[in-house]
Each structure stands twice: as structure tokens, then as C-alpha cells.
Amino acid sequence: MSGREPPPGLVVSEDAGLLAVLAALARDARLVFFAGLPGTGKSLLIHQLAHLAHARGRPIHLLQWDVARPVFEASTPGRRYPQERGVTHGVIRLAVGRWARAAVAQWHAEHPGLEDILIGETPFVGHRLVELARVGRDEAERVLSAEWTRFVIPVPSRALREHLEAERARRARDPLHPREREDASPEVLRDLWRQLVGVARVLGAADPAARPDADVPYDPEIYRAVYERLLAHRHARALPMDTRLPASGFSAYDFPMPTADVVPTEADAARWIHAVEASHPDPAALQREIDGWYRSRAAVGLVRRE
């Protein structure tokens, strides 16, 4: 870190390789998005990158699915689309994604220069902010495709993934922050993994001969291959991880430095929900788009030529 003392709470210093990657992002990147499934360490890496960027005197801005989504669900039109068994409605998922592209472009315009940094998470799976991986014809594309916008894919080893799942279950029972109660349960994590394996078969990243309903254990290579293909049109890198960082004493949702959340207004939420309703009046067509979330412009060339 160029002779600087590690800031308090910087647990990533336990892994020199991981520290070097995050320190470079804190120095050089303007926007950083951590892409991947829940339970892969994204929240902790966001927390640690914020530490490093703050230590360099950079103002921190955050764009996170679980912070933006509730505004849509609480809006007047959003109340028509409640969660079902903890799963976000498709209209809300599409509306959040469309808003996020506009929000990225607006943030870039309002914060020129390289001083501020925007750190976010992009789950992608099930059509959660996958719009940020897609090539579009809007003001956001110039920002999302810029060299100083980086997408990072945390890829935990099998042993670390097992630890992260167990830690998530423990935090759900005994949370240090209210948001930890809302984290996906281990059962949801396993279901999302099964969904990703199905996508991997379509994309050619997993054995297509395996039974569709077979439970495939977590495989870092399958996981990495899917997300790299989704991010084929972005400046992206996989980040293998195998170190258990000493993070049991704090919540990754608690930031000890000032941060500014990029969130929609209620008017923003209503506007984008109405736009999705207008473009998807047929519930069956909406569901097909949700189910085919991985067939974005960024991935379709790897699936088939149309």
C-alpha cells in the first residue's frame, strides 16, 4: 500500500494477494462491481475496498441490490408485486435493472473526475442487475465499458464456500446488522447454485449430459466460467479466494466511514415499474425473460448466433 499503515478493520491484509488486487482497484478504478452469487464474499470485499479507498481520501458511493430493491417494492405501483416466499417479483427485478443503468450514467455525470468511487454488487442470477453486463445504446454504456470500470468475480474455493454458507446461516440467527436477517438462506443459496448449473449447461460450461435435476456440488470452475461469459463485454477478472478472513467480529454492512447510497426516489421506482408493465403486459412473456436472464446481449453470442 505504498508505505501506508493499514486502516483499522482491514482484515483483507491477512491475504497479501487479495490485498494487492483491492489496493489497485482503490487506486485506479472509478466504478467497481463485484459480480456473483450470494454467499461468495461480495459484501465483505465491498466493505474492504471501501476501507482502502477511504484511506486514500476517496469519497465512497454504494450501489447495492438489497438497498435499491425495497424502494421499488414499497412504491405505490410496486405494492402490486410483493415477494413470494422471499423471492422478488419479476417486474421489480426488471425495473431495478433498468433504473440501475440510468443511475450509473447519472452518477458519472454528477461526479466527474477520478476522486469519487462507486462500489456495487451485481448478483445477475435470476435477472438481478444483469442489465449492467449487457451492451446497450445509452449513456450508461460508455461508463460501463470504460477501462476504469471494473467487474470482479469473487470465486471462493469449495472449502471457503462451505465456510461462507455456514457463516451466513449463523449470522441469520444472530445478526450484527439488520440486513443480515435478509440475506439469502442456505436453502436459497443451494437453489441459486442449481439454477446456475442449468445455465452452465446451456452455455457449455457444464456437462450437458448430466440429468437436469441432478445436484451438482459447488464447482469453482463452473461458477467462474458462467460469470466470465456473462461479462464478456466488460473489463472483468475472476478473483480466486481460499483465505478465511477474520471477519466474525463485525458486519460487512457496517461502514466506519461516510458512504453515500445510490438509491432511487419513489418517483424513479414508479417510473421504471410503469415502463416494465408497458413493455411486458403478458405475464408469460415476462417470465420467459426472467428465466432467460443469462441470454443477454453480452452472452447470446456464446449461446447461439441469431
C-alpha beads as a LAMMPS data file, in Angstrom:
LAMMPS data file: protein, C-alpha beads

306 atoms
305 bonds

1 atom types
1 bond types

-500.0 500.0 xlo xhi
-500.0 500.0 ylo yhi
-500.0 500.0 zlo zhi

Masses

1 110.0

Atoms # bond

1 1 1 0.000 0.000 0.000
2 1 1 2.896 2.323 -0.790
3 1 1 4.088 2.523 2.838
4 1 1 0.691 3.475 4.259
5 1 1 -0.418 1.888 7.527
6 1 1 -3.390 -0.486 7.035
7 1 1 -6.560 1.261 8.196
8 1 1 -8.331 -0.217 11.261
9 1 1 -10.720 -3.020 10.344
10 1 1 -8.797 -4.002 7.221
11 1 1 -8.999 -7.783 7.609
12 1 1 -8.081 -8.359 3.973
13 1 1 -4.481 -7.655 4.981
14 1 1 -4.422 -11.317 6.076
15 1 1 -4.212 -12.270 2.354
16 1 1 -1.418 -10.437 0.538
17 1 1 -2.678 -11.329 -2.929
18 1 1 -6.223 -10.235 -2.226
19 1 1 -4.969 -7.043 -0.594
20 1 1 -2.904 -6.211 -3.681
21 1 1 -5.898 -6.612 -6.001
22 1 1 -8.199 -4.458 -3.870
23 1 1 -5.499 -1.838 -3.281
24 1 1 -5.029 -1.483 -7.054
25 1 1 -8.779 -1.062 -7.517
26 1 1 -8.885 1.540 -4.728
27 1 1 -6.150 3.459 -6.525
28 1 1 -7.111 3.135 -10.196
29 1 1 -10.797 2.276 -10.636
30 1 1 -13.706 4.700 -10.774
31 1 1 -16.507 2.126 -10.616
32 1 1 -16.120 -1.400 -9.204
33 1 1 -18.842 -4.041 -9.272
34 1 1 -18.499 -7.378 -7.506
35 1 1 -20.416 -9.953 -9.550
36 1 1 -21.560 -13.322 -8.308
37 1 1 -23.964 -15.464 -6.369
38 1 1 -24.949 -14.671 -2.796
39 1 1 -22.609 -16.361 -0.364
40 1 1 -19.402 -15.735 -2.290
41 1 1 -17.962 -12.922 -0.166
42 1 1 -19.107 -9.932 -2.233
43 1 1 -20.321 -7.879 0.747
44 1 1 -17.060 -8.313 2.659
45 1 1 -14.997 -7.351 -0.401
46 1 1 -17.131 -4.229 -0.885
47 1 1 -16.535 -3.379 2.768
48 1 1 -12.788 -3.896 2.456
49 1 1 -12.475 -1.965 -0.804
50 1 1 -14.327 0.922 0.844
51 1 1 -11.726 0.863 3.644
52 1 1 -8.853 1.051 1.161
53 1 1 -10.432 3.759 -0.989
54 1 1 -11.311 5.845 2.080
55 1 1 -7.721 5.555 3.294
56 1 1 -6.713 7.208 0.014
57 1 1 -9.134 10.062 0.693
58 1 1 -11.706 8.977 -1.891
59 1 1 -15.439 9.605 -1.266
60 1 1 -17.348 6.292 -1.231
61 1 1 -20.621 5.676 -3.081
62 1 1 -22.501 2.362 -2.922
63 1 1 -24.971 0.733 -5.326
64 1 1 -26.437 -2.453 -3.869
65 1 1 -29.354 -4.668 -4.901
66 1 1 -30.722 -5.098 -1.375
67 1 1 -30.692 -1.343 -0.746
68 1 1 -32.328 -0.274 -4.023
69 1 1 -34.891 -3.085 -4.304
70 1 1 -37.001 -2.235 -1.203
71 1 1 -37.715 1.256 -2.576
72 1 1 -39.347 -0.324 -5.624
73 1 1 -41.358 -2.799 -3.552
74 1 1 -42.579 -0.046 -1.213
75 1 1 -43.670 2.309 -4.012
76 1 1 -47.357 2.592 -4.883
77 1 1 -47.136 0.518 -8.104
78 1 1 -44.549 -1.779 -6.519
79 1 1 -47.005 -2.913 -3.855
80 1 1 -48.800 -4.806 -6.621
81 1 1 -45.754 -7.068 -6.870
82 1 1 -44.901 -8.440 -3.410
83 1 1 -42.262 -11.060 -2.806
84 1 1 -43.393 -14.670 -2.882
85 1 1 -41.632 -16.945 -0.388
86 1 1 -38.826 -14.417 -0.202
87 1 1 -38.357 -14.208 -3.984
88 1 1 -38.525 -10.796 -5.666
89 1 1 -41.231 -10.406 -8.315
90 1 1 -40.076 -10.307 -11.939
91 1 1 -41.465 -6.826 -12.585
92 1 1 -39.405 -5.476 -9.696
93 1 1 -36.271 -7.252 -10.914
94 1 1 -36.542 -5.754 -14.398
95 1 1 -37.393 -2.302 -13.056
96 1 1 -34.399 -2.242 -10.696
97 1 1 -32.080 -3.266 -13.523
98 1 1 -33.331 -0.583 -15.896
99 1 1 -33.095 2.037 -13.176
100 1 1 -29.541 0.958 -12.339
101 1 1 -28.246 1.706 -15.840
102 1 1 -29.750 5.187 -15.697
103 1 1 -28.407 5.644 -12.161
104 1 1 -24.863 4.735 -13.242
105 1 1 -24.982 7.306 -16.041
106 1 1 -26.374 9.953 -13.696
107 1 1 -23.750 9.234 -11.026
108 1 1 -20.985 9.562 -13.608
109 1 1 -22.338 12.928 -14.771
110 1 1 -22.708 14.246 -11.220
111 1 1 -19.256 13.118 -10.055
112 1 1 -16.752 13.939 -12.790
113 1 1 -13.084 13.193 -12.368
114 1 1 -11.406 10.287 -10.629
115 1 1 -11.766 11.281 -6.974
116 1 1 -15.088 9.576 -6.135
117 1 1 -15.515 5.811 -6.388
118 1 1 -18.745 3.862 -6.887
119 1 1 -18.699 0.328 -5.437
120 1 1 -21.549 -2.055 -6.135
121 1 1 -22.722 -5.634 -6.312
122 1 1 -24.273 -7.384 -9.301
123 1 1 -25.763 -10.806 -8.489
124 1 1 -27.004 -11.338 -12.102
125 1 1 -28.634 -14.702 -11.298
126 1 1 -32.400 -14.615 -11.796
127 1 1 -32.234 -11.232 -13.588
128 1 1 -30.793 -9.217 -10.696
129 1 1 -28.905 -6.252 -12.198
130 1 1 -27.827 -8.312 -15.211
131 1 1 -28.586 -5.204 -17.284
132 1 1 -25.218 -3.829 -16.190
133 1 1 -23.490 -6.654 -18.084
134 1 1 -25.469 -6.067 -21.273
135 1 1 -24.327 -3.938 -24.161
136 1 1 -26.781 -1.078 -24.610
137 1 1 -27.262 2.049 -26.636
138 1 1 -27.484 4.595 -23.849
139 1 1 -25.324 6.932 -21.799
140 1 1 -24.587 4.171 -19.315
141 1 1 -22.778 2.052 -21.891
142 1 1 -19.917 4.494 -22.214
143 1 1 -19.449 4.331 -18.443
144 1 1 -19.878 0.564 -18.057
145 1 1 -17.464 -0.245 -20.885
146 1 1 -14.789 2.233 -19.786
147 1 1 -11.390 0.905 -18.733
148 1 1 -11.785 2.438 -15.287
149 1 1 -14.986 0.461 -14.664
150 1 1 -14.094 -2.976 -13.340
151 1 1 -16.172 -6.063 -12.661
152 1 1 -14.675 -8.502 -10.167
153 1 1 -15.897 -12.100 -9.823
154 1 1 -15.042 -13.486 -6.367
155 1 1 -14.525 -17.244 -6.789
156 1 1 -14.277 -18.982 -3.408
157 1 1 -12.757 -22.434 -3.168
158 1 1 -15.037 -25.308 -2.199
159 1 1 -13.843 -25.137 1.402
160 1 1 -14.307 -21.369 1.624
161 1 1 -17.757 -21.531 0.021
162 1 1 -18.805 -24.078 2.652
163 1 1 -17.498 -21.773 5.381
164 1 1 -19.296 -18.745 3.909
165 1 1 -22.592 -20.646 3.792
166 1 1 -22.220 -21.724 7.421
167 1 1 -21.289 -18.192 8.477
168 1 1 -24.296 -16.772 6.639
169 1 1 -26.614 -19.191 8.460
170 1 1 -25.039 -18.233 11.795
171 1 1 -25.438 -14.507 11.096
172 1 1 -29.091 -15.008 10.144
173 1 1 -29.672 -16.482 13.615
174 1 1 -27.523 -13.951 15.482
175 1 1 -27.150 -10.856 13.276
176 1 1 -24.807 -7.967 13.931
177 1 1 -26.715 -5.808 11.424
178 1 1 -30.434 -5.811 10.431
179 1 1 -29.604 -6.561 6.791
180 1 1 -28.067 -9.887 7.788
181 1 1 -31.559 -11.157 8.581
182 1 1 -32.487 -10.536 4.943
183 1 1 -29.581 -12.481 3.450
184 1 1 -30.492 -15.484 1.339
185 1 1 -30.842 -18.643 3.417
186 1 1 -28.647 -21.703 2.801
187 1 1 -31.605 -23.336 1.047
188 1 1 -31.927 -20.368 -1.320
189 1 1 -28.168 -20.428 -1.914
190 1 1 -28.371 -24.068 -2.963
191 1 1 -31.337 -23.355 -5.235
192 1 1 -29.488 -20.477 -6.908
193 1 1 -26.493 -22.775 -7.437
194 1 1 -28.754 -25.354 -9.117
195 1 1 -30.095 -22.594 -11.368
196 1 1 -26.554 -21.569 -12.271
197 1 1 -25.622 -25.152 -13.133
198 1 1 -28.570 -25.216 -15.538
199 1 1 -27.297 -22.024 -17.150
200 1 1 -23.794 -23.513 -17.329
201 1 1 -25.166 -26.459 -19.318
202 1 1 -26.803 -24.118 -21.811
203 1 1 -23.612 -22.072 -22.135
204 1 1 -21.452 -25.181 -22.472
205 1 1 -19.689 -24.674 -19.154
206 1 1 -21.028 -27.866 -17.555
207 1 1 -21.760 -31.404 -18.732
208 1 1 -24.977 -31.214 -20.793
209 1 1 -25.441 -34.980 -20.471
210 1 1 -25.979 -34.797 -16.707
211 1 1 -29.558 -35.135 -15.515
212 1 1 -31.131 -31.649 -15.301
213 1 1 -32.325 -32.301 -11.751
214 1 1 -29.017 -33.729 -10.540
215 1 1 -27.447 -31.906 -7.594
216 1 1 -24.014 -30.830 -8.757
217 1 1 -21.737 -29.804 -5.851
218 1 1 -20.379 -26.278 -5.927
219 1 1 -17.608 -26.134 -8.528
220 1 1 -15.415 -23.011 -8.718
221 1 1 -14.597 -23.646 -12.375
222 1 1 -18.239 -23.878 -13.459
223 1 1 -19.066 -20.805 -11.421
224 1 1 -16.174 -18.814 -12.841
225 1 1 -16.907 -19.840 -16.440
226 1 1 -20.541 -18.685 -16.305
227 1 1 -19.766 -15.259 -14.866
228 1 1 -16.832 -14.688 -17.200
229 1 1 -19.094 -15.377 -20.161
230 1 1 -21.780 -13.060 -18.847
231 1 1 -19.139 -10.332 -18.540
232 1 1 -17.520 -10.910 -21.920
233 1 1 -18.104 -7.266 -22.884
234 1 1 -16.843 -5.725 -19.656
235 1 1 -13.435 -5.220 -18.046
236 1 1 -13.753 -8.216 -15.754
237 1 1 -11.471 -10.501 -13.808
238 1 1 -12.010 -13.546 -11.641
239 1 1 -10.641 -13.380 -8.112
240 1 1 -9.891 -16.854 -6.674
241 1 1 -10.232 -16.892 -2.886
242 1 1 -9.256 -19.508 -0.319
243 1 1 -8.478 -17.491 2.841
244 1 1 -10.906 -17.279 5.747
245 1 1 -10.672 -13.634 6.691
246 1 1 -11.154 -12.796 10.413
247 1 1 -14.478 -11.032 9.964
248 1 1 -16.571 -12.625 12.703
249 1 1 -16.409 -9.556 14.950
250 1 1 -18.156 -7.078 12.651
251 1 1 -20.799 -6.872 9.946
252 1 1 -19.842 -6.257 6.318
253 1 1 -22.881 -3.949 6.209
254 1 1 -21.410 -1.591 8.828
255 1 1 -19.164 1.031 7.225
256 1 1 -16.972 3.016 9.634
257 1 1 -16.509 5.769 7.084
258 1 1 -19.037 8.111 5.404
259 1 1 -20.778 6.495 2.424
260 1 1 -23.485 7.663 0.045
261 1 1 -26.002 5.136 -1.257
262 1 1 -27.113 5.388 -4.863
263 1 1 -30.842 4.744 -4.436
264 1 1 -33.961 5.534 -6.433
265 1 1 -36.565 8.027 -5.385
266 1 1 -40.135 6.790 -5.127
267 1 1 -40.822 8.626 -8.400
268 1 1 -37.898 6.792 -10.035
269 1 1 -39.244 3.457 -8.834
270 1 1 -42.756 4.199 -10.093
271 1 1 -41.450 5.369 -13.454
272 1 1 -39.432 2.209 -14.129
273 1 1 -42.139 -0.132 -12.853
274 1 1 -44.629 1.506 -15.229
275 1 1 -42.089 1.133 -18.057
276 1 1 -41.758 -2.602 -17.378
277 1 1 -45.540 -3.005 -17.194
278 1 1 -45.864 -1.292 -20.569
279 1 1 -43.181 -3.430 -22.225
280 1 1 -44.291 -6.719 -20.627
281 1 1 -48.106 -6.793 -20.481
282 1 1 -48.076 -10.583 -20.876
283 1 1 -47.071 -12.367 -17.633
284 1 1 -45.871 -15.379 -19.617
285 1 1 -43.518 -13.211 -21.691
286 1 1 -42.248 -11.590 -18.513
287 1 1 -41.487 -14.989 -17.023
288 1 1 -39.648 -16.082 -20.158
289 1 1 -37.390 -13.057 -19.881
290 1 1 -36.736 -13.722 -16.206
291 1 1 -35.959 -17.385 -16.905
292 1 1 -33.646 -16.402 -19.759
293 1 1 -31.762 -13.766 -17.760
294 1 1 -28.419 -15.109 -18.949
295 1 1 -29.338 -14.651 -22.614
296 1 1 -28.278 -11.036 -22.516
297 1 1 -26.605 -9.285 -25.407
298 1 1 -23.371 -9.935 -23.599
299 1 1 -23.940 -13.703 -23.552
300 1 1 -26.147 -14.501 -26.525
301 1 1 -23.221 -14.813 -28.913
302 1 1 -21.866 -17.571 -26.720
303 1 1 -25.153 -19.430 -26.799
304 1 1 -26.185 -19.177 -30.415
305 1 1 -25.978 -16.863 -33.363
306 1 1 -29.240 -15.230 -34.297

Bonds

1 1 1 2
2 1 2 3
3 1 3 4
4 1 4 5
5 1 5 6
6 1 6 7
7 1 7 8
8 1 8 9
9 1 9 10
10 1 10 11
11 1 11 12
12 1 12 13
13 1 13 14
14 1 14 15
15 1 15 16
16 1 16 17
17 1 17 18
18 1 18 19
19 1 19 20
20 1 20 21
21 1 21 22
22 1 22 23
23 1 23 24
24 1 24 25
25 1 25 26
26 1 26 27
27 1 27 28
28 1 28 29
29 1 29 30
30 1 30 31
31 1 31 32
32 1 32 33
33 1 33 34
34 1 34 35
35 1 35 36
36 1 36 37
37 1 37 38
38 1 38 39
39 1 39 40
40 1 40 41
41 1 41 42
42 1 42 43
43 1 43 44
44 1 44 45
45 1 45 46
46 1 46 47
47 1 47 48
48 1 48 49
49 1 49 50
50 1 50 51
51 1 51 52
52 1 52 53
53 1 53 54
54 1 54 55
55 1 55 56
56 1 56 57
57 1 57 58
58 1 58 59
59 1 59 60
60 1 60 61
61 1 61 62
62 1 62 63
63 1 63 64
64 1 64 65
65 1 65 66
66 1 66 67
67 1 67 68
68 1 68 69
69 1 69 70
70 1 70 71
71 1 71 72
72 1 72 73
73 1 73 74
74 1 74 75
75 1 75 76
76 1 76 77
77 1 77 78
78 1 78 79
79 1 79 80
80 1 80 81
81 1 81 82
82 1 82 83
83 1 83 84
84 1 84 85
85 1 85 86
86 1 86 87
87 1 87 88
88 1 88 89
89 1 89 90
90 1 90 91
91 1 91 92
92 1 92 93
93 1 93 94
94 1 94 95
95 1 95 96
96 1 96 97
97 1 97 98
98 1 98 99
99 1 99 100
100 1 100 101
101 1 101 102
102 1 102 103
103 1 103 104
104 1 104 105
105 1 105 106
106 1 106 107
107 1 107 108
108 1 108 109
109 1 109 110
110 1 110 111
111 1 111 112
112 1 112 113
113 1 113 114
114 1 114 115
115 1 115 116
116 1 116 117
117 1 117 118
118 1 118 119
119 1 119 120
120 1 120 121
121 1 121 122
122 1 122 123
123 1 123 124
124 1 124 125
125 1 125 126
126 1 126 127
127 1 127 128
128 1 128 129
129 1 129 130
130 1 130 131
131 1 131 132
132 1 132 133
133 1 133 134
134 1 134 135
135 1 135 136
136 1 136 137
137 1 137 138
138 1 138 139
139 1 139 140
140 1 140 141
141 1 141 142
142 1 142 143
143 1 143 144
144 1 144 145
145 1 145 146
146 1 146 147
147 1 147 148
148 1 148 149
149 1 149 150
150 1 150 151
151 1 151 152
152 1 152 153
153 1 153 154
154 1 154 155
155 1 155 156
156 1 156 157
157 1 157 158
158 1 158 159
159 1 159 160
160 1 160 161
161 1 161 162
162 1 162 163
163 1 163 164
164 1 164 165
165 1 165 166
166 1 166 167
167 1 167 168
168 1 168 169
169 1 169 170
170 1 170 171
171 1 171 172
172 1 172 173
173 1 173 174
174 1 174 175
175 1 175 176
176 1 176 177
177 1 177 178
178 1 178 179
179 1 179 180
180 1 180 181
181 1 181 182
182 1 182 183
183 1 183 184
184 1 184 185
185 1 185 186
186 1 186 187
187 1 187 188
188 1 188 189
189 1 189 190
190 1 190 191
191 1 191 192
192 1 192 193
193 1 193 194
194 1 194 195
195 1 195 196
196 1 196 197
197 1 197 198
198 1 198 199
199 1 199 200
200 1 200 201
201 1 201 202
202 1 202 203
203 1 203 204
204 1 204 205
205 1 205 206
206 1 206 207
207 1 207 208
208 1 208 209
209 1 209 210
210 1 210 211
211 1 211 212
212 1 212 213
213 1 213 214
214 1 214 215
215 1 215 216
216 1 216 217
217 1 217 218
218 1 218 219
219 1 219 220
220 1 220 221
221 1 221 222
222 1 222 223
223 1 223 224
224 1 224 225
225 1 225 226
226 1 226 227
227 1 227 228
228 1 228 229
229 1 229 230
230 1 230 231
231 1 231 232
232 1 232 233
233 1 233 234
234 1 234 235
235 1 235 236
236 1 236 237
237 1 237 238
238 1 238 239
239 1 239 240
240 1 240 241
241 1 241 242
242 1 242 243
243 1 243 244
244 1 244 245
245 1 245 246
246 1 246 247
247 1 247 248
248 1 248 249
249 1 249 250
250 1 250 251
251 1 251 252
252 1 252 253
253 1 253 254
254 1 254 255
255 1 255 256
256 1 256 257
257 1 257 258
258 1 258 259
259 1 259 260
260 1 260 261
261 1 261 262
262 1 262 263
263 1 263 264
264 1 264 265
265 1 265 266
266 1 266 267
267 1 267 268
268 1 268 269
269 1 269 270
270 1 270 271
271 1 271 272
272 1 272 273
273 1 273 274
274 1 274 275
275 1 275 276
276 1 276 277
277 1 277 278
278 1 278 279
279 1 279 280
280 1 280 281
281 1 281 282
282 1 282 283
283 1 283 284
284 1 284 285
285 1 285 286
286 1 286 287
287 1 287 288
288 1 288 289
289 1 289 290
290 1 290 291
291 1 291 292
292 1 292 293
293 1 293 294
294 1 294 295
295 1 295 296
296 1 296 297
297 1 297 298
298 1 298 299
299 1 299 300
300 1 300 301
301 1 301 302
302 1 302 303
303 1 303 304
304 1 304 305
305 1 305 306
